[in-house]
Amino acid sequence: MARDNSPVTPGVRFLREHAVAFTPFTYAWEERGGTRQSAAALGVDEHIVVKTLVMAAGPKDLFLVLMHGDREVSVKQLARELGARSVEPATEAAAHRATGYQFGGTSPFGTRAALPVLAERSIFQLPLVWINGGKRGFLVGVDPMEIRRVLPIRDVEVAVG
């Protein structure tokens, strides 16, 4: 079996250990480029590029949210879903401690701590999504049902925009 040239990240190790088929894609990462830049580099609609957000419902209550690249998260709706007073993006330091990843390179796969994963329900209606593989400028194309198979997903409907 031929080896791919994927960066060896905790995310890639996780995918390989769980026998998840994926297509690696590297591109020139730019500060503040976000999913718009990665979708353009791939030549795909930004809707199928899924961002991994580290959110907090308290200083030690961190979780991941998987969201379409062309949508934002309604933090009010997310707080209602969780029964929390409020929800906000985690600080960069807290996110790095929990995931082991840099901002702009956060993957839901192979995080340092096992974090709850909330995902926008409509992601699983797509045949393929592109999601961060654990490094800035590195995405993996996967069947979203494989994400559901290997991660403890809780479906939510919190997209706006």
Secondary structure, DSSP 8 states (H G I E B T S, - for coil): ---------HHHHHHHHTT---EEEE----TT-HHHHHHHHHTS-GGGEEEEEEEESSTT-EEEEEEETT-EE-HHHHHHHHT-S--EE--HHHHHHHHS--TT---SSS-SS---EEEEGGGGGSS-EEEEEEETTEEEEE-HHHHHHHS-EEEE--EE-
